Amino acid sequence: MESHFKDSDVLLMAVQLGAISEAQLEECIRERERQAAEPGTVLVKPVHTVAIEKGYLTEKRILEIAADQKRNREGSSVTIQIGMSCAACGLDYPIPLQEALTRPRCVKCNALLTVKASTVSSTKSYSGPLPAEAIKALENPKNRFGKYVLLSKLGQGGMGEVFKAWDTVLGRQVALKMPRSVGEDEIRRLYLEAQGAGRLSHPNIAQVYEIAEIDGRHYIAMQFIEGITTEQATNAGVRPPMNDIVRWIRDAALAAHYAHERGVIHRDFKPPNLMIDTEGRVFVMDFGLAKLSTAAAGSGTISGVILGTPAFMSPEQASGRPSEVDRRSDVYSLGSTLYVLLSGQKPFDGETVTDILVRILTTEARPLHQVCPTVPAELEAIIERSMRRVKGERYATAKEFADELSRFLAGEPVQARPATISRRMARKATKHRALLIGAAAAAIALAAGVYFARPSAVPPPPPPIDRLAEWSKLFVSLQDVLSAERFSAGEAAVLLARARREFPEQKKAVDTFIENQDRLVISALAALPRSRWRDPGERSRVERYRAWLAFGHRPTAEAERILAYRGTCTLEILVDPPAEIRGPLVASLDAERRQTPTALRDFEIADGELELVRPSYGSCVVRLKALEDGKTYVIEGAWKDKDTLEVKGGP
């Protein structure tokens, strides 16, 4: 590409527009230094050429940036200082980018300077005109958010909202991600995403610019990707070419490998978290569930709590054991994502989340050729290997997975092989080894008996009972009645007793299924928000969970607490003289809230007693009963004279 512009000017504008980060720019300068130091090098490449080679920019984007730089020369001002060091005399000092690109020499000893580690600093400002979209948005003052102008909402999910915004300081579009609420869990995940993605600098990972707080609202400012998600791309009516879809996942896998090498496990790969820009480049988004191996409590996960999107979870994620989640778990999710993008169907589905998780833990995905007959056998074999339930049978790294996809795209032989009938039988044999050994022994004995009985007229014995088929049939029925979502105590007791009696060798399979159901029930109860505890549908489900826990002789306290919940009210205590409130109903409150006068908002309703205590006056008991959800009650009066003390209720 002909460079009809100054390298430094276009790079300054690229940083301002967010097309390349300061860290990526530093990496390109360092790579240029390395190439220039190689023996025989005559012509040193411009840094923007290195950026293209590394995948941070494209030729098309460079030309667009150069045009923007020419148009906005008077409206923008960007100063970038590159920390440089002299290896000869040890002198360190910052150099403006324009000079750093000319391979400057030390002012003291005239030796070549080199870039120091992590030393880019920048001072940026924008004084050019606002785009028309931002001017229109500012007609509503609510769209002003600190230095940003909120242009439009890009999307929303369970955790928060994402807005397209204009940065009035840097003069560029950004994506702002804000949690829906300011709860500790939401803020923790927001900062976790910033820590996870913020430490990464890769052409296929969306950059994080900053994480901050404005007027009590936390946010992440990140690179705005002009494009659509892979989910939108494959649901737009005309499905993209198969090779394009494979390339997206191949590039996402390379980005995943880069993240894994730096201690970051994504844990939530799925079609909505992969963006495709207008040039066809894929970007990995949303590190909100990332697991950071170098942080003391980096992932913020709790054993038994299931994090991720059920249909794309690996078995180790679905089991609620975060310590077992590693890079091979991301390989599984990438394989599931490719499965869905190619076929339009999820590998596992069900009426409830529990159904999906149980199927992930106990069954294999439906063969891809059954839902998408046009997929080549080689590609199906790659996906099948990436999604194996046994972690050790998958690709060991995302790089291995990406290499296989590259071989497929190049028309070269792949290492994965389609699952043959013999392989499927072998895998079943591993799972049911004891049964098949017995069945095989019975078959051999039968064959020998038939052979030696041939000279006589004695008819052959009847064929043996197929225990494997009988067990499979029983286990399916047992799973159905033992499922926490469809639990039937009577049927479960009968079938469980039969399984214990007739198939003692399958005890481990039954126990594992029950343990998984136990984790699912505990997780579901813990995740149910209090705002839905009184919902009739949820209460019916909790009653079923309580019955399931009782059937398994497990603690039912959490389910009992939800079922006993009657809502909340506001309790204002305005008594004379001031007193301390005691009793089981307020035991969980801190000392300050238990000193009158006080207003106890979100007071959980329960029949019981409050004791008003003041050392110099003694104590008085107030009985609470028949309180109603959402109402406000006032306790007032001179509590020393109990006849004047009363509880007034109202809406």
Secondary structure per residue as TSV (DSSP state, phi and psi in degrees):
chain	resnum	aa	ss	phi	psi
A	1	M	-	360.0	130.2
A	2	E	-	-71.7	129.2
A	3	S	-	-92.8	88.7
A	4	H	-	-97.5	33.7
A	5	F	S	-150.6	163.0
A	6	K	-	-76.0	132.1
A	7	D	H	-56.3	-44.4
A	8	S	H	-66.1	-38.6
A	9	D	H	-63.4	-45.7
A	10	V	H	-70.0	-31.3
A	11	L	H	-72.1	-37.9
A	12	L	H	-60.6	-44.5
A	13	M	H	-67.5	-35.6
A	14	A	H	-62.6	-40.2
A	15	V	H	-66.0	-43.7
A	16	Q	H	-62.3	-40.0
A	17	L	H	-78.7	-7.5
A	18	G	T	80.0	11.8
A	19	A	S	-72.1	-25.1
A	20	I	S	-146.8	141.1
A	21	S	-	-87.9	165.4
A	22	E	H	-59.7	-39.3
A	23	A	H	-64.9	-40.1
A	24	Q	H	-67.8	-37.8
A	25	L	H	-62.0	-44.8
A	26	E	H	-60.1	-41.4
A	27	E	H	-62.3	-39.1
A	28	C	H	-68.0	-40.2
A	29	I	H	-63.5	-41.5
A	30	R	H	-64.4	-40.4
A	31	E	H	-65.1	-38.6
A	32	R	H	-62.9	-40.4
A	33	E	H	-60.7	-42.6
A	34	R	H	-63.5	-43.5
A	35	Q	H	-65.7	-38.7
A	36	A	H	-67.0	-27.1
A	37	A	T	-82.0	-8.9
A	38	E	S	-68.9	140.4
A	39	P	T	-58.3	138.7
A	40	G	T	85.8	-0.8
A	41	T	-	-74.6	124.7
A	42	V	-	-108.1	-47.7
A	43	L	S	-104.6	119.3
A	44	V	-	-89.4	129.8
A	45	K	-	-70.2	148.4
A	46	P	-	-65.4	152.7
A	47	V	H	-64.5	-34.2
A	48	H	H	-65.6	-28.6
A	49	T	H	-68.3	-40.0
A	50	V	H	-62.5	-39.8
A	51	A	H	-62.4	-36.2
A	52	I	H	-68.0	-43.6
A	53	E	H	-62.2	-35.1
A	54	K	T	-83.4	-6.0
A	55	G	T	89.0	4.8
A	56	Y	S	-76.1	-30.3
A	57	L	-	-134.6	162.7
A	58	T	-	-118.3	163.6
A	59	E	H	-60.2	-40.5
A	60	K	H	-61.1	-43.2
A	61	R	H	-67.5	-37.8
A	62	I	H	-59.3	-45.0
A	63	L	H	-64.9	-39.1
A	64	E	H	-64.3	-41.9
A	65	I	H	-65.8	-39.9
A	66	A	H	-61.7	-38.5
A	67	A	H	-67.0	-42.1
A	68	D	H	-61.5	-41.5
A	69	Q	H	-62.3	-38.9
A	70	K	H	-68.0	-40.9
A	71	R	H	-70.6	-36.6
A	72	N	T	-105.6	20.1
A	73	R	T	-55.5	-38.5
A	74	E	T	-85.8	-15.4
A	75	G	T	-95.9	-5.9
A	76	S	E	-131.2	154.7
A	77	S	E	-144.2	116.8
A	78	V	E	-130.0	127.6
A	79	T	E	-122.4	123.9
A	80	I	E	-121.2	126.8
A	81	Q	E	-103.6	129.5
A	82	I	E	-105.8	119.0
A	83	G	E	-70.2	122.5
A	84	M	E	-124.9	158.2
A	85	S	E	-137.8	147.6
A	86	C	E	-103.5	117.6
A	87	A	T	-70.9	-22.9
A	88	A	T	-76.9	-48.5
A	89	C	T	-113.3	-3.4
A	90	G	-	80.7	9.3
A	91	L	-	-75.5	134.0
A	92	D	E	-120.0	135.5
A	93	Y	E	-165.8	155.2
A	94	P	E	-78.4	145.3
A	95	I	E	-126.9	132.5
A	96	P	E	-56.9	146.5
A	97	L	H	-53.1	-42.8
A	98	Q	H	-56.0	-39.1
A	99	E	H	-80.1	-34.0
A	100	A	H	-62.7	-29.6
A	101	L	T	-75.9	-11.4
A	102	T	T	-93.5	11.9
A	103	R	-	55.9	65.9
A	104	P	-	-69.3	162.4
A	105	R	B	-114.2	156.7
A	106	C	-	-64.5	134.4
A	107	V	T	-71.7	-16.1
A	108	K	T	-93.3	-48.0
A	109	C	T	-121.7	0.7
A	110	N	-	68.2	16.0
A	111	A	-	-81.6	156.2
A	112	L	B	-64.8	136.9
A	113	L	E	-87.7	151.5
A	114	T	E	-127.3	156.8
A	115	V	E	-72.4	134.2
A	116	K	-	-80.7	167.3
A	117	A	T	-76.1	130.9
A	118	S	T	50.6	59.6
A	119	T	-	-124.9	5.6
A	120	V	-	-71.8	131.5
A	121	S	E	-133.7	151.0
A	122	S	E	-142.1	148.8
A	123	T	E	-122.5	116.8
A	124	K	E	-128.7	142.5
A	125	S	E	-149.8	156.9
A	126	Y	E	-134.9	127.0
A	127	S	-	-126.3	14.7
A	128	G	S	-78.3	177.3
A	129	P	-	-69.4	148.3
A	130	L	-	-73.8	144.8
A	131	P	-	-67.2	158.0
A	132	A	H	-57.7	-36.4
A	133	E	H	-62.8	-39.4
A	134	A	H	-71.4	-38.9
A	135	I	H	-60.7	-43.8
A	136	K	H	-66.0	-40.3
A	137	A	H	-63.2	-33.9
A	138	L	T	-72.0	-7.5
A	139	E	T	-62.3	-25.3
A	140	N	S	-105.4	112.4
A	141	P	G	-57.2	-23.6
A	142	K	G	-66.5	-17.0
A	143	N	G	-81.7	-4.9
A	144	R	E	-86.2	123.8
A	145	F	E	-135.1	91.4
A	146	G	T	61.1	-128.1
A	147	K	T	-83.3	0.7
A	148	Y	E	-104.8	152.1
A	149	V	E	-114.0	119.7
A	150	L	E	-76.7	119.0
A	151	L	E	-93.3	-44.6
A	152	S	E	-165.8	159.6
A	153	K	E	-88.4	126.4
A	154	L	E	-87.2	-28.8
A	155	G	E	172.5	173.5
A	156	Q	E	-152.8	154.6
A	157	G	-	-144.6	-164.7
A	158	G	S	-65.0	-28.9
A	159	M	S	-92.1	-32.3
A	160	G	E	-179.5	-164.4
A	161	E	E	-122.2	152.5
A	162	V	E	-124.5	128.4
A	163	F	E	-117.0	145.1
A	164	K	E	-83.0	130.7
A	165	A	E	-140.7	160.7
A	166	W	E	-109.9	124.9
A	167	D	E	-84.8	108.9
A	168	T	T	-75.3	-14.9
A	169	V	T	-86.1	-45.1
A	170	L	T	-96.0	-9.2
A	171	G	T	64.8	52.2
A	172	R	E	-152.8	159.7
A	173	Q	E	-82.1	142.3
A	174	V	E	-137.9	166.5
A	175	A	E	-107.9	125.4
A	176	L	E	-105.8	124.1
A	177	K	E	-108.3	125.4
A	178	M	E	-129.1	135.1
A	179	P	E	-68.3	152.0
A	180	R	S	-65.2	-37.4
A	181	S	S	-130.3	177.6
A	182	V	-	-108.8	28.7
A	183	G	-	-66.4	157.4
A	184	E	H	-59.5	-39.2
A	185	D	H	-66.1	-42.9
A	186	E	H	-65.2	-43.5
A	187	I	H	-66.6	-39.6
A	188	R	H	-60.4	-43.9
A	189	R	H	-69.5	-33.1
A	190	L	H	-63.5	-46.6
A	191	Y	H	-69.1	-31.9
A	192	L	H	-63.0	-41.6
A	193	E	H	-62.4	-42.6
A	194	A	H	-64.4	-40.1
A	195	Q	H	-67.4	-39.0
A	196	G	H	-69.5	-57.0
A	197	A	H	-75.3	-28.7
A	198	G	H	-65.9	-25.7
A	199	R	T	-87.1	0.4
A	200	L	-	-109.4	141.1
A	201	S	-	-136.7	94.3
A	202	H	-	-143.1	145.2
A	203	P	T	-59.6	-21.7
A	204	N	T	-111.7	19.8
A	205	I	B	-124.8	125.0
A	206	A	-	-61.4	133.6
A	207	Q	-	-76.6	146.2
A	208	V	E	-103.1	123.5
A	209	Y	E	-87.3	-46.5
A	210	E	E	-162.5	159.5
A	211	I	E	-129.6	130.9
A	212	A	E	-156.8	-171.8
A	213	E	E	-139.5	133.3
A	214	I	E	-127.8	121.1
A	215	D	T	52.2	41.8
A	216	G	T	81.5	0.3
A	217	R	E	-107.9	119.3
A	218	H	E	-81.5	152.7
A	219	Y	E	-157.9	159.6
A	220	I	E	-116.4	131.6
A	221	A	E	-101.2	124.8
A	222	M	E	-136.3	170.9
A	223	Q	E	-58.6	131.2
A	224	F	-	-87.9	121.0
A	225	I	-	-100.4	115.9
A	226	E	-	-80.3	103.2
A	227	G	E	171.9	-154.7
A	228	I	E	-136.7	163.1
A	229	T	E	-77.8	161.5
A	230	T	H	-63.8	-29.3
A	231	E	H	-63.5	-45.2
A	232	Q	H	-66.4	-37.4
A	233	A	H	-64.2	-35.3
A	234	T	H	-90.8	-8.6
A	235	N	S	-107.8	13.1
A	236	A	S	-84.0	6.7
A	237	G	S	110.8	-58.8
A	238	V	S	-102.8	114.5
A	239	R	-	-69.1	133.7
A	240	P	-	-59.9	160.0
A	241	P	-	-55.8	144.9
A	242	M	H	-56.4	-42.1
A	243	N	H	-64.7	-32.2
A	244	D	H	-64.6	-43.4
A	245	I	H	-63.1	-44.0
A	246	V	H	-62.6	-40.4
A	247	R	H	-63.5	-39.8
A	248	W	H	-57.0	-48.9
A	249	I	H	-69.4	-35.8
A	250	R	H	-59.4	-47.3
A	251	D	H	-67.5	-37.2
A	252	A	H	-64.8	-36.5
A	253	A	H	-66.5	-37.6
A	254	L	H	-65.0	-39.2
A	255	A	H	-65.6	-39.0
A	256	A	H	-63.1	-41.8
A	257	H	H	-62.3	-41.8
A	258	Y	H	-58.6	-44.7
A	259	A	H	-65.8	-42.1
A	260	H	H	-60.5	-40.1
A	261	E	H	-65.0	-17.7
A	262	R	T	-108.7	19.2
A	263	G	T	80.7	20.5
A	264	V	E	-118.0	119.0
A	265	I	E	-104.2	125.1
A	266	H	-	-69.3	-52.5
A	267	R	-	73.0	4.1
A	268	D	-	-147.1	44.4
A	269	F	-	-70.1	128.9
A	270	K	-	-165.8	163.3
A	271	P	G	-53.4	-40.2
A	272	P	G	-67.5	-16.7
A	273	N	G	-97.5	11.8
A	274	L	E	-121.4	118.0
A	275	M	E	-101.2	145.6
A	276	I	E	-116.3	120.8
A	277	D	E	-84.1	-178.1
A	278	T	T	-67.7	-15.8
A	279	E	T	-96.8	2.7
A	280	G	S	87.7	8.1
A	281	R	-	-84.3	139.1
A	282	V	E	-92.0	143.0
A	283	F	E	-127.8	130.7
A	284	V	E	-81.6	128.8
A	285	M	-	-118.7	169.5
A	286	D	-	58.8	85.1
A	287	F	-	-97.3	28.0
A	288	G	T	-67.3	-19.6
A	289	L	T	-110.7	16.5
A	290	A	-	-61.6	149.3
A	291	K	E	-109.1	117.5
A	292	L	E	-101.3	112.3
A	293	S	T	-72.1	-17.4
A	294	T	T	-96.6	-4.0
A	295	A	S	-91.9	146.8
A	296	A	T	-60.4	-42.3
A	297	A	T	-133.4	41.3
A	298	G	T	-55.7	-47.6
A	299	S	T	-77.1	-18.3
A	300	G	-	61.8	25.0
A	301	T	-	-96.8	156.6
A	302	I	-	-122.5	134.0
A	303	S	T	-56.9	132.6
A	304	G	T	93.9	-13.3
A	305	V	-	-95.5	126.0
A	306	I	-	-93.4	121.2
A	307	L	-	-116.5	136.6
A	308	G	S	131.1	-170.4
A	309	T	-	-107.0	116.2
A	310	P	G	-47.3	-48.7
A	311	A	G	-63.8	-18.8
A	312	F	G	-113.3	8.1
A	313	M	-	-76.9	146.2
A	314	S	-	-77.2	160.2
A	315	P	H	-56.5	-37.1
A	316	E	H	-68.5	-29.8
A	317	Q	H	-72.1	-43.5
A	318	A	H	-63.4	-25.5
A	319	S	T	-81.0	-7.8
A	320	G	T	75.8	30.1
A	321	R	-	-118.1	84.5
A	322	P	G	-62.0	-25.6
A	323	S	G	-65.6	-20.4
A	324	E	G	-91.1	-5.3
A	325	V	-	-79.9	126.0
A	326	D	-	-144.4	-162.6
A	327	R	H	-60.5	-29.5
A	328	R	H	-70.2	-21.7
A	329	S	H	-69.1	-39.7
A	330	D	H	-65.8	-36.2
A	331	V	H	-59.3	-43.7
A	332	Y	H	-59.1	-48.4
A	333	S	H	-65.4	-35.8
A	334	L	H	-65.7	-39.5
A	335	G	H	-63.3	-41.7
A	336	S	H	-62.4	-40.2
A	337	T	H	-63.0	-43.6
A	338	L	H	-63.7	-39.4
A	339	Y	H	-55.8	-47.6
A	340	V	H	-69.9	-42.7
A	341	L	H	-65.3	-32.7
A	342	L	H	-79.1	-39.7
A	343	S	H	-101.9	-22.7
A	344	G	S	79.8	3.7
A	345	Q	S	-127.3	148.6
A	346	K	-	-80.1	146.1
A	347	P	S	-65.8	-28.1
A	348	F	S	-134.3	137.6
A	349	D	-	-146.2	167.0
A	350	G	-	-177.7	171.3
A	351	E	S	-72.4	-28.2
A	352	T	S	-131.6	166.3
A	353	V	H	-60.2	-39.5
A	354	T	H	-60.1	-42.9
A	355	D	H	-55.4	-47.0
A	356	I	H	-63.5	-47.1
A	357	L	H	-64.0	-40.3
A	358	V	H	-63.3	-41.4
A	359	R	H	-66.8	-37.0
A	360	I	H	-61.9	-38.7
A	361	L	H	-79.3	-24.6
A	362	T	H	-120.8	-10.6
A	363	T	S	-132.9	168.4
A	364	E	-	-94.2	154.1
A	365	A	-	-64.7	149.4
A	366	R	-	-61.8	131.5
A	367	P	-	-51.2	135.5
A	368	L	H	-62.3	-34.6
A	369	H	H	-66.7	-19.1
A	370	Q	H	-75.1	-28.4
A	371	V	H	-103.2	-17.2
A	372	C	-	-144.7	81.5
A	373	P	T	-61.7	-18.5
A	374	T	T	-82.4	-9.0
A	375	V	S	-71.6	128.0
A	376	P	-	-60.5	149.8
A	377	A	H	-60.5	-35.2
A	378	E	H	-63.7	-42.1
A	379	L	H	-68.9	-39.9
A	380	E	H	-60.7	-38.9
A	381	A	H	-64.8	-39.0
A	382	I	H	-62.5	-46.4
A	383	I	H	-65.9	-41.5
A	384	E	H	-60.3	-41.4
A	385	R	H	-68.4	-37.6
A	386	S	H	-67.5	-21.9
A	387	M	T	-109.5	20.7
A	388	R	-	-68.1	143.3
A	389	R	S	-65.7	-34.8
A	390	V	S	-82.1	119.5
A	391	K	G	-57.4	-40.1
A	392	G	G	-67.7	-13.3
A	393	E	G	-92.4	-7.4
A	394	R	S	-82.7	177.5
A	395	Y	-	-62.7	136.1
A	396	A	S	-67.8	-30.0
A	397	T	S	-138.4	160.4
A	398	A	H	-65.6	-27.5
A	399	K	H	-65.3	-41.7
A	400	E	H	-61.7	-42.2
A	401	F	H	-61.9	-44.8
A	402	A	H	-63.9	-39.6
A	403	D	H	-62.9	-39.2
A	404	E	H	-63.1	-42.7
A	405	L	H	-65.8	-34.8
A	406	S	H	-65.3	-40.9
A	407	R	H	-62.7	-40.0
A	408	F	H	-63.4	-45.2
A	409	L	H	-63.6	-31.2
A	410	A	T	-85.8	-2.4
A	411	G	T	76.3	19.3
A	412	E	-	-93.8	159.3
A	413	P	-	-61.4	139.6
A	414	V	-	-101.4	158.6
A	415	Q	S	-79.4	-31.5
A	416	A	-	-70.4	149.0
A	417	R	-	-124.4	144.6
A	418	P	-	-56.3	144.8
A	419	A	-	-72.2	107.5
A	420	T	-	-78.5	169.6
A	421	I	H	-60.2	-41.3
A	422	S	H	-64.5	-36.7
A	423	R	H	-68.2	-41.1
A	424	R	H	-63.9	-37.5
A	425	M	H	-66.9	-37.3
A	426	A	H	-64.9	-39.5
A	427	R	H	-66.9	-37.9
A	428	K	H	-65.9	-35.5
A	429	A	H	-64.5	-37.6
A	430	T	H	-63.7	-39.9
A	431	K	H	-71.8	-33.9
A	432	H	T	-122.1	43.6
A	433	R	H	-55.9	-48.6
A	434	A	H	-63.1	-41.8
A	435	L	H	-62.4	-45.8
A	436	L	H	-70.1	-33.4
A	437	I	H	-61.9	-43.8
A	438	G	H	-64.7	-42.3
A	439	A	H	-64.6	-40.2
A	440	A	H	-64.3	-42.0
A	441	A	H	-61.5	-41.2
A	442	A	H	-64.5	-39.7
A	443	A	H	-64.8	-41.6
A	444	I	H	-63.5	-44.2
A	445	A	H	-61.5	-41.2
A	446	L	H	-63.1	-45.7
A	447	A	H	-60.6	-43.6
A	448	A	H	-62.9	-41.9
A	449	G	H	-62.0	-43.0
A	450	V	H	-63.2	-42.3
A	451	Y	H	-62.3	-48.8
A	452	F	H	-75.8	-14.5
A	453	A	H	-89.4	-6.1
A	454	R	T	-58.6	-41.3
A	455	P	T	-62.1	-25.7
A	456	S	S	-94.2	174.1
A	457	A	-	-94.8	9.1
A	458	V	-	-69.7	127.8
A	459	P	-	-67.6	151.8
A	460	P	-	-66.8	151.2
A	461	P	-	-67.2	159.6
A	462	P	-	-66.3	152.6
A	463	P	-	-63.5	148.3
A	464	P	-	-69.3	157.4
A	465	I	-	-67.6	133.8
A	466	D	-	-78.3	90.6
A	467	R	H	-62.9	-34.5
A	468	L	H	-62.4	-44.0
A	469	A	H	-66.7	-40.0
A	470	E	H	-63.0	-43.0
A	471	W	H	-65.6	-42.6
A	472	S	H	-58.8	-42.8
A	473	K	H	-64.7	-43.9
A	474	L	H	-66.2	-40.6
A	475	F	H	-65.5	-37.1
A	476	V	H	-61.9	-44.7
A	477	S	H	-65.9	-39.5
A	478	L	H	-64.5	-42.4
A	479	Q	H	-60.5	-37.4
A	480	D	H	-66.6	-46.8
A	481	V	H	-81.7	-19.9
A	482	L	H	-89.8	-11.2
A	483	S	S	-60.3	133.7
A	484	A	T	-61.3	-26.4
A	485	E	T	-81.2	-21.2
A	486	R	S	-129.9	29.7
A	487	F	-	-61.1	134.0
A	488	S	-	-132.0	106.7
A	489	A	H	-61.0	-43.9
A	490	G	H	-62.7	-51.4
A	491	E	H	-65.3	-38.2
A	492	A	H	-62.6	-41.7
A	493	A	H	-62.1	-42.6
A	494	V	H	-66.2	-49.7
A	495	L	H	-69.5	-35.6
A	496	L	H	-66.8	-41.0
A	497	A	H	-63.0	-39.0
A	498	R	H	-66.3	-41.5
A	499	A	H	-62.9	-42.7
A	500	R	H	-63.6	-37.3
A	501	R	H	-79.0	-47.1
A	502	E	H	-91.4	-24.1
A	503	F	-	-131.3	61.9
A	504	P	G	-60.8	-26.4
A	505	E	G	-70.1	-12.5
A	506	Q	G	-99.2	17.0
A	507	K	H	-56.5	-42.3
A	508	K	H	-62.9	-41.3
A	509	A	H	-62.0	-42.3
A	510	V	H	-67.5	-45.5
A	511	D	H	-61.7	-39.5
A	512	T	H	-63.9	-42.5
A	513	F	H	-62.1	-43.5
A	514	I	H	-65.4	-40.8
A	515	E	H	-61.5	-40.9
A	516	N	H	-65.6	-40.3
A	517	Q	H	-63.8	-37.7
A	518	D	H	-59.9	-45.9
A	519	R	H	-63.2	-41.8
A	520	L	H	-63.3	-42.4
A	521	V	H	-65.1	-46.9
A	522	I	H	-62.0	-42.6
A	523	S	H	-64.7	-42.8
A	524	A	H	-64.1	-41.1
A	525	L	H	-65.8	-41.1
A	526	A	H	-68.4	-31.3
A	527	A	H	-86.3	-11.4
A	528	L	S	-72.0	115.6
A	529	P	-	-67.5	148.0
A	530	R	G	-61.3	-27.3
A	531	S	G	-63.7	-16.3
A	532	R	G	-110.8	7.7
A	533	W	T	-65.0	-25.8
A	534	R	T	-97.8	1.1
A	535	D	-	-66.3	128.4
A	536	P	H	-57.3	-41.5
A	537	G	H	-63.9	-41.4
A	538	E	H	-68.2	-39.0
A	539	R	H	-63.7	-37.9
A	540	S	H	-62.5	-39.8
A	541	R	H	-68.0	-41.3
A	542	V	H	-65.1	-37.0
A	543	E	H	-62.0	-38.9
A	544	R	H	-66.2	-40.0
A	545	Y	H	-64.1	-40.3
A	546	R	H	-62.2	-42.7
A	547	A	H	-63.0	-39.2
A	548	W	H	-64.8	-44.6
A	549	L	H	-63.6	-42.7
A	550	A	H	-63.6	-39.6
A	551	F	H	-59.6	-38.3
A	552	G	T	-90.0	9.9
A	553	H	T	55.8	44.3
A	554	R	-	-111.3	157.9
A	555	P	-	-59.0	135.0
A	556	T	-	-111.6	11.5
A	557	A	H	-60.0	-42.3
A	558	E	H	-65.6	-42.4
A	559	A	H	-64.7	-40.4
A	560	E	H	-62.5	-39.7
A	561	R	H	-63.4	-41.9
A	562	I	H	-65.9	-43.9
A	563	L	H	-68.4	-27.7
A	564	A	H	-83.1	-7.9
A	565	Y	-	-67.1	130.3
A	566	R	-	-115.1	5.8
A	567	G	-	105.6	-168.0
A	568	T	E	-131.9	159.1
A	569	C	E	-141.9	176.4
A	570	T	E	-106.5	128.9
A	571	L	E	-119.3	109.1
A	572	E	E	-99.6	128.1
A	573	I	E	-117.2	107.9
A	574	L	E	-124.4	80.2
A	575	V	E	-115.3	161.6
A	576	D	E	-127.2	128.8
A	577	P	S	-78.6	170.7
A	578	P	-	-57.0	149.1
A	579	A	-	-147.1	169.1
A	580	E	E	-96.9	139.5
A	581	I	E	-97.4	130.4
A	582	R	E	-129.6	167.4
A	583	G	S	124.3	162.2
A	584	P	G	-59.0	-30.0
A	585	L	G	-67.2	-23.7
A	586	V	G	-119.8	15.0
A	587	A	T	-62.4	-29.0
A	588	S	T	-84.0	-8.1
A	589	L	S	-81.1	149.5
A	590	D	-	-73.3	166.9
A	591	A	T	-60.6	-37.1
A	592	E	G	-64.0	-39.5
A	593	R	G	-74.1	-13.5
A	594	R	G	-97.0	15.0
A	595	Q	B	-110.2	125.2
A	596	T	S	-80.5	154.9
A	597	P	S	-72.0	147.5
A	598	T	E	-153.5	157.4
A	599	A	E	-124.3	112.0
A	600	L	E	-95.0	93.2
A	601	R	E	-83.1	154.2
A	602	D	E	55.5	37.8
A	603	F	E	-75.5	119.3
A	604	E	E	-71.0	125.1
A	605	I	-	-71.5	131.2
A	606	A	-	-161.1	141.4
A	607	D	-	-72.3	137.3
A	608	G	E	169.8	-160.0
A	609	E	E	-128.5	146.1
A	610	L	E	-113.9	138.9
A	611	E	E	-111.6	123.2
A	612	L	E	-94.2	124.1
A	613	V	E	-129.8	135.5
A	614	R	E	-145.9	120.9
A	615	P	T	-49.2	-41.0
A	616	S	T	-80.1	-9.1
A	617	Y	T	-118.4	-17.1
A	618	G	E	98.0	-141.8
A	619	S	E	-145.7	165.1
A	620	C	E	-147.7	139.9
A	621	V	E	-104.5	130.8
A	622	V	E	-113.5	125.3
A	623	R	E	-95.4	131.1
A	624	L	E	-111.9	131.7
A	625	K	-	-158.5	157.0
A	626	A	S	60.3	30.9
A	627	L	-	-72.6	152.2
A	628	E	-	-120.7	149.1
A	629	D	T	-62.0	134.2
A	630	G	T	84.5	-5.3
A	631	K	-	-93.5	166.0
A	632	T	E	-114.5	131.7
A	633	Y	E	-122.7	142.4
A	634	V	E	-122.0	125.4
A	635	I	E	-102.7	119.1
A	636	E	E	-144.5	162.2
A	637	G	E	129.8	174.6
A	638	A	E	-88.8	101.4
A	639	W	T	-69.4	-14.5
A	640	K	T	-66.1	-32.7
A	641	D	S	-103.5	96.3
A	642	K	G	-60.2	-23.9
A	643	D	G	-67.9	-24.2
A	644	T	G	-89.0	-8.2
A	645	L	-	-85.1	128.3
A	646	E	E	-146.5	157.5
A	647	V	E	-110.2	115.5
A	648	K	E	-103.4	131.6
A	649	G	E	-118.1	151.4
A	650	G	E	-171.1	170.8
A	651	P	-	-68.9	360.0
